Amino acid sequence: MRRTRELLFQTDTLKLELLNTPINQLDLKFEDTIFAQAIPVVKEELRRAGIRKLEPVFYISTGYGCIAGQPIISLGFYDFHPLLRDLNEEFRGWRYSDADIFELLRHECGHAFCYAYKLYRRKDFRELFDVRGHFFHSYPEKDEYRYNPWSRDYVNPNGDYYAQKHPDEDFAETFTVWLTPRSNWRRVYRHYPVALKKLRFTDRVVKELGACPPLVKLDEGWMVEPYEEVKLTVAQFMKAKPNRYYHKATGYVDPDLKEMFRPQPQRFTRRELFSRFMRAEAFIKAHKQQLISRTSYWVGVDSTVVFDLLDKLMTRAKALNLWVEKAQEEKKLVELTTYVTTLCTNYKNTGQYLT
């Protein structure tokens, strides 16, 4: 990678940009993530195990879980980009490995199966998993639970005794062990009579219901905190202080762009919006060739110095959803030209765009 791009797109800059980005502007996709691999694999595991009618819905949210009563599974946004995974580990102190994510998906599919077929209403389920009172309203108020480390009544695949938190988690953990390929659950839990009974129940109930349509009608309106609705920045969500990155980020232009351009105007119809305004990314692109030609000539730098800077500005203007009022286009072109000229002059004199 040439030096100009290293300066503008280096890791510290990208991390700072992510930290200061509202979660709902992250533009996350399933493609090219661990989920693009893991979800089809786990779905195939379900089919091979005999669960052929259940189709869990997956969406991106602020964490992992399954919507109570619905086969709708939320996934943590912080695992949808390598740098987000790094930041999560740095500021929250933990990181899911790829293997962890496969196991999480199996666990949440256990919840989805339980909810889709309303197992929590069955007498045999309630007796075996010791359900007392309302299944969903009996969770601990805090994410804390007492456990017996010597109990043989529960599976314990991760050594965290999570199955002892609540009957809902007990079944989901049992389902995880049962579904995991080559888990050898019959042998591993042969000396755990109650845990083995739960595993055999899971095996039996899947054979009973796996080919049947779910009892629950899917309602995607139940989704909780889809990432597209979360206005917190990544830093706010992670309780992170991004100051440590400012002096190391050699390509952080977001504050300058926000001063030069404006956020997306509100209270306009789509037609009114595009008749009076244009996206800042499109504005920069429209003047890109002229800026490259004239700036490189008058400043005396290679055209790639200007090209890479404009590429950076367009990338960030799009990510920040910035706009230009068409009535101010000439004024903004002067500002943009001055800004680009200044940064390219800095690069010529110091080897840095930002000084």
C-alpha positions as CSV (number, residue, x, y, z in Angstrom):
1,M,0.0,0.0,0.0
2,R,1.4,3.4,-0.9
3,R,2.2,5.8,1.8
4,T,-0.7,8.2,1.2
5,R,-3.3,5.4,1.7
6,E,-1.4,4.1,4.7
7,L,-1.7,7.6,6.3
8,L,-5.4,8.0,5.4
9,F,-6.6,4.5,6.1
10,Q,-4.4,3.2,8.9
11,T,-5.9,1.1,11.7
12,D,-5.9,3.8,14.4
13,T,-7.8,6.1,12.1
14,L,-10.3,3.5,11.2
15,K,-10.8,2.6,14.8
16,L,-11.4,6.2,15.8
17,E,-13.9,6.6,13.0
18,L,-15.8,3.5,14.2
19,L,-15.8,4.6,17.8
20,N,-17.3,8.0,16.8
21,T,-19.9,6.5,14.4
22,P,-23.5,6.0,15.5
23,I,-24.3,2.3,15.5
24,N,-27.2,2.9,13.1
25,Q,-24.8,4.3,10.6
26,L,-22.4,1.4,10.5
27,D,-23.8,-0.1,7.3
28,L,-23.3,-3.7,8.5
29,K,-23.8,-6.7,6.2
30,F,-23.8,-10.4,6.7
31,E,-21.5,-10.9,3.7
32,D,-17.8,-11.5,4.4
33,T,-18.4,-12.1,8.1
34,I,-18.2,-15.2,10.2
35,F,-22.0,-15.3,10.1
36,A,-22.1,-15.8,6.3
37,Q,-20.3,-19.1,7.0
38,A,-21.8,-20.1,10.4
39,I,-25.5,-19.5,9.8
40,P,-25.8,-21.9,6.8
41,V,-23.7,-24.5,8.7
42,V,-25.9,-24.4,11.8
43,K,-29.1,-24.4,9.6
44,E,-27.7,-27.5,7.9
45,E,-27.0,-29.1,11.3
46,L,-30.7,-28.5,12.2
47,R,-31.9,-30.1,9.0
48,R,-29.6,-33.2,9.5
49,A,-30.9,-33.5,13.0
50,G,-34.5,-33.7,11.7
51,I,-35.6,-30.1,12.3
52,R,-36.9,-29.3,8.8
53,K,-39.7,-26.8,9.3
54,L,-38.1,-24.3,11.6
55,E,-36.5,-21.3,9.9
56,P,-35.1,-19.0,12.5
57,V,-34.7,-15.3,11.5
58,F,-31.4,-13.6,12.3
59,Y,-30.9,-9.9,12.6
60,I,-28.2,-7.6,13.9
61,S,-28.6,-6.0,17.3
62,T,-26.7,-4.9,20.4
63,G,-26.1,-8.4,21.6
64,Y,-27.0,-12.1,21.3
65,G,-30.4,-13.5,22.2
66,C,-33.7,-15.0,21.0
67,I,-36.9,-12.9,21.3
68,A,-39.1,-14.4,24.0
69,G,-41.8,-16.5,22.3
70,Q,-40.4,-16.1,18.8
71,P,-37.8,-17.9,16.7
72,I,-36.1,-14.6,16.0
73,I,-32.4,-14.5,16.9
74,S,-30.4,-11.3,17.5
75,L,-26.6,-11.1,16.8
76,G,-24.1,-8.7,18.3
77,F,-23.1,-5.9,15.9
78,Y,-19.6,-5.9,17.4
79,D,-18.9,-9.2,15.6
80,F,-19.6,-7.9,12.1
81,H,-16.3,-6.3,11.5
82,P,-12.7,-7.3,12.4
83,L,-12.0,-3.9,13.9
84,L,-15.3,-3.9,15.9
85,R,-14.2,-7.2,17.3
86,D,-10.9,-5.7,18.3
87,L,-12.5,-2.7,19.9
88,N,-15.0,-4.9,21.8
89,E,-12.1,-6.9,23.3
90,E,-10.2,-3.7,24.1
91,F,-12.9,-1.8,25.8
92,R,-15.3,-4.5,27.0
93,G,-12.7,-7.1,27.9
94,W,-13.9,-10.1,25.9
95,R,-14.0,-11.5,22.4
96,Y,-15.9,-14.3,20.8
97,S,-13.9,-16.7,18.7
98,D,-15.3,-18.1,15.5
99,A,-15.9,-21.4,17.4
100,D,-17.8,-19.4,20.2
101,I,-20.1,-17.9,17.5
102,F,-21.0,-21.3,16.1
103,E,-21.9,-22.4,19.7
104,L,-23.8,-19.2,20.3
105,L,-25.9,-19.9,17.2
106,R,-26.7,-23.4,18.3
107,H,-27.6,-22.2,21.7
108,E,-30.0,-19.5,20.3
109,C,-31.5,-22.1,17.9
110,G,-32.3,-24.1,21.0
111,H,-34.3,-21.2,22.3
112,A,-35.9,-20.7,18.9
113,F,-37.0,-24.4,18.8
114,C,-38.3,-24.2,22.4
115,Y,-40.4,-21.1,21.6
116,A,-41.5,-22.2,18.1
117,Y,-43.0,-25.4,19.5
118,K,-44.0,-23.9,22.9
119,L,-42.2,-26.6,24.8
120,Y,-42.5,-24.6,27.9
121,R,-46.2,-25.5,28.0
122,R,-45.6,-29.2,28.0
123,K,-46.0,-31.1,31.2
124,D,-43.0,-33.4,30.5
125,F,-40.8,-30.4,29.7
126,R,-41.8,-28.4,32.8
127,E,-41.2,-31.4,35.1
128,L,-37.9,-32.3,33.6
129,F,-36.5,-28.8,33.4
130,D,-38.1,-27.8,36.8
131,V,-40.2,-24.9,35.4
132,R,-42.0,-23.0,38.1
133,G,-44.5,-20.3,37.4
134,H,-44.4,-18.2,34.3
135,F,-41.6,-19.4,32.0
136,F,-40.5,-16.0,30.7
137,H,-41.2,-13.9,33.8
138,S,-39.2,-16.0,36.2
139,Y,-35.7,-15.0,34.9
140,P,-33.3,-13.5,37.5
141,E,-33.6,-9.7,37.5
142,K,-29.9,-9.4,37.1
143,D,-27.6,-11.4,34.8
144,E,-26.4,-13.3,37.9
145,Y,-27.1,-16.8,39.1
146,R,-26.1,-19.3,41.8
147,Y,-24.8,-22.6,40.6
148,N,-23.6,-25.9,42.1
149,P,-20.3,-26.8,40.5
150,W,-20.7,-30.4,41.4
151,S,-24.3,-30.9,40.1
152,R,-24.8,-33.7,37.6
153,D,-28.2,-32.5,36.6
154,Y,-27.0,-30.1,33.9
155,V,-24.8,-30.1,30.9
156,N,-21.9,-27.7,31.1
157,P,-20.2,-27.4,27.7
158,N,-18.3,-24.1,28.5
159,G,-17.5,-24.6,32.1
160,D,-19.7,-21.6,33.1
161,Y,-22.6,-23.5,34.6
162,Y,-24.9,-21.4,32.4
163,A,-27.6,-24.1,32.3
164,Q,-28.2,-23.5,36.0
165,K,-29.4,-19.9,35.4
166,H,-32.9,-20.7,34.3
167,P,-34.9,-23.6,32.7
168,D,-34.9,-21.7,29.5
169,E,-31.1,-21.7,29.4
170,D,-31.0,-25.2,30.7
171,F,-32.8,-26.4,27.6
172,A,-30.8,-24.2,25.2
173,E,-27.5,-25.5,26.6
174,T,-28.8,-29.1,26.5
175,F,-29.9,-28.5,22.9
176,T,-26.4,-27.0,22.1
177,V,-24.7,-30.2,23.3
178,W,-27.2,-32.4,21.5
179,L,-26.9,-30.5,18.2
180,T,-23.1,-30.1,18.1
181,P,-21.5,-32.6,15.7
182,R,-19.3,-35.2,17.3
183,S,-20.3,-34.1,20.8
184,N,-20.7,-37.8,21.8
185,W,-23.2,-36.7,24.4
186,R,-24.3,-40.2,25.3
187,R,-20.8,-41.1,26.3
188,V,-19.8,-37.8,27.8
189,Y,-22.8,-37.5,30.0
190,R,-23.3,-41.3,30.8
191,H,-22.6,-40.7,34.5
192,Y,-24.9,-37.6,34.7
193,P,-28.3,-39.3,34.8
194,V,-30.5,-36.1,34.9
195,A,-28.5,-34.3,32.3
196,L,-28.6,-37.4,30.1
197,K,-32.3,-37.6,30.6
198,K,-32.6,-34.0,29.3
199,L,-30.5,-34.8,26.3
200,R,-32.6,-37.9,25.5
201,F,-35.8,-35.7,25.9
202,T,-34.3,-33.3,23.4
203,D,-33.6,-36.1,21.0
204,R,-37.1,-37.5,21.4
205,V,-39.0,-34.2,21.1
206,V,-37.1,-33.3,17.9
207,K,-38.1,-36.6,16.4
208,E,-41.7,-35.8,17.4
209,L,-41.9,-32.2,16.2
210,G,-39.0,-31.6,13.8
211,A,-41.0,-32.3,10.7
212,C,-44.1,-30.4,11.9
213,P,-44.7,-26.7,11.2
214,P,-44.0,-24.4,14.2
215,L,-46.9,-23.6,16.5
216,V,-45.9,-19.9,16.6
217,K,-46.6,-17.5,13.8
218,L,-43.5,-15.6,13.0
219,D,-43.8,-11.8,13.7
220,E,-40.7,-9.9,12.8
221,G,-42.2,-6.8,14.4
222,W,-41.0,-8.3,17.7
223,M,-37.4,-7.5,17.0
224,V,-35.7,-5.7,19.9
225,E,-33.1,-3.1,19.2
226,P,-32.3,-3.7,15.6
227,Y,-29.0,-2.0,15.0
228,E,-30.6,0.4,12.5
229,E,-32.5,2.0,15.4
230,V,-29.6,2.4,17.8
231,K,-28.4,6.0,17.9
232,L,-25.6,5.6,20.4
233,T,-22.1,5.8,19.0
234,V,-19.9,2.7,19.2
235,A,-17.8,4.5,21.9
236,Q,-20.9,5.3,24.0
237,F,-22.2,1.7,23.7
238,M,-18.8,0.3,24.7
239,K,-18.2,2.9,27.3
240,A,-15.0,3.7,25.6
241,K,-12.8,6.8,25.7
242,P,-11.5,7.3,22.1
243,N,-9.1,10.1,23.1
244,R,-6.2,7.6,23.1
245,Y,-6.6,7.3,19.3
246,Y,-6.7,11.0,18.4
247,H,-2.9,11.6,18.4
248,K,-2.3,8.4,16.5
249,A,-5.0,8.8,13.8
250,T,-3.2,10.2,10.8
251,G,-6.2,10.3,8.5
252,Y,-9.1,11.4,10.8
253,V,-11.0,14.0,8.8
254,D,-14.5,13.5,10.2
255,P,-14.6,16.8,12.2
256,D,-13.5,18.8,9.2
257,L,-16.2,17.2,7.0
258,K,-18.9,17.8,9.5
259,E,-17.9,21.4,9.7
260,M,-17.8,21.7,5.9
261,F,-21.1,19.8,5.1
262,R,-24.3,19.2,6.9
263,P,-26.3,16.2,8.2
264,Q,-29.2,14.9,6.1
265,P,-32.0,17.5,6.2
266,Q,-35.2,16.3,7.8
267,R,-38.9,17.0,7.2
268,F,-38.5,16.8,3.4
269,T,-40.1,14.4,1.0
270,R,-37.7,12.5,-1.1
271,R,-38.4,14.6,-4.2
272,E,-37.9,17.9,-2.1
273,L,-34.7,16.5,-0.6
274,F,-33.0,15.8,-3.9
275,S,-34.3,18.9,-5.6
276,R,-32.7,21.2,-2.9
277,F,-29.8,19.1,-1.7
278,M,-27.2,16.6,-2.9
279,R,-25.1,14.0,-1.0
280,A,-21.7,15.3,-0.1
281,E,-20.1,12.2,-1.5
282,A,-21.7,12.9,-4.9
283,F,-20.7,16.6,-4.7
284,I,-17.0,15.6,-4.2
285,K,-17.2,13.0,-6.9
286,A,-18.6,15.5,-9.4
287,H,-15.6,17.8,-8.9
288,K,-13.0,15.0,-8.4
289,Q,-11.2,15.1,-11.7
290,Q,-10.9,18.9,-11.7
291,L,-9.6,18.9,-8.1
292,I,-7.0,16.2,-8.9
293,S,-5.8,18.0,-12.0
294,R,-5.6,21.5,-10.6
295,T,-4.4,20.7,-7.1
296,S,-1.6,18.4,-8.2
297,Y,-0.5,21.0,-10.7
298,W,-0.5,24.1,-8.4
299,V,0.7,22.3,-5.3
300,G,3.3,20.3,-7.1
301,V,2.4,16.8,-5.9
302,D,1.7,13.6,-7.6
303,S,-1.9,13.1,-8.6
304,T,-2.2,10.1,-6.3
305,V,-1.7,12.4,-3.3
306,V,-4.9,14.2,-4.3
307,F,-6.7,11.1,-5.5
308,D,-6.3,9.2,-2.3
309,L,-7.3,12.2,-0.2
310,L,-10.5,12.7,-2.2
311,D,-11.2,8.9,-2.0
312,K,-11.0,9.3,1.8
313,L,-13.3,12.3,1.9
314,M,-15.9,10.5,-0.2
315,T,-15.7,7.4,1.9
316,R,-16.3,9.3,5.1
317,A,-18.9,11.7,3.7
318,K,-20.9,8.7,2.7
319,A,-20.4,7.0,6.1
320,L,-21.4,10.2,7.9
321,N,-24.4,10.8,5.6
322,L,-23.4,14.4,4.9
323,W,-25.2,16.7,2.4
324,V,-24.7,19.9,0.5
325,E,-27.4,22.5,-0.2
326,K,-27.4,23.1,-4.0
327,A,-27.8,26.9,-3.5
328,Q,-24.4,26.8,-1.7
329,E,-22.6,24.6,-4.2
330,E,-20.1,27.3,-5.4
331,K,-19.3,28.3,-1.8
332,K,-18.8,24.7,-0.8
333,L,-16.6,24.1,-3.8
334,V,-14.3,26.9,-2.7
335,E,-14.2,25.5,0.8
336,L,-13.4,22.0,-0.5
337,T,-10.7,23.3,-2.9
338,T,-9.1,25.2,-0.1
339,Y,-9.2,22.3,2.3
340,V,-7.8,19.8,-0.2
341,T,-5.1,22.2,-1.2
342,T,-4.1,22.8,2.4
343,L,-3.9,19.1,3.2
344,C,-1.9,18.3,0.0
345,T,0.5,21.2,0.8
346,N,0.9,19.7,4.3
347,Y,1.8,16.4,2.8
348,K,4.3,18.0,0.4
349,N,6.1,19.8,3.2
350,T,5.8,17.4,6.1
351,G,4.9,14.0,4.7
352,Q,1.6,14.2,6.7
353,Y,-1.8,15.4,5.6
354,L,-2.8,16.5,9.1
355,T,-0.4,18.5,11.3
